[in-house]
């Protein structure tokens, strides 16, 4: 298991420049880091992606950006 901190940031400015073909947006922003963070525990499982969250307010499927990031990583690196 690997444990990492995912540090937070605040967008001081955020300009949406357009929508990309993959559905995400091109943006220009000025960011400031802050002292807040989420703690992520990453563990390889035999199949798929599983998120365990400490809140029911967030989706634990492909609607979650962490899930999508894991999917992109697995697609690129197996």
Buried (B, 14 or more C-beta within 10 A) or exposed (E): EEEEEEEEEEEEEEEEEEEEEEEEEEEEEEEEEEEEEEEEEEEEEEEEBEEEEEEEEEEBEEEBEBBBEBEEEEEEEE
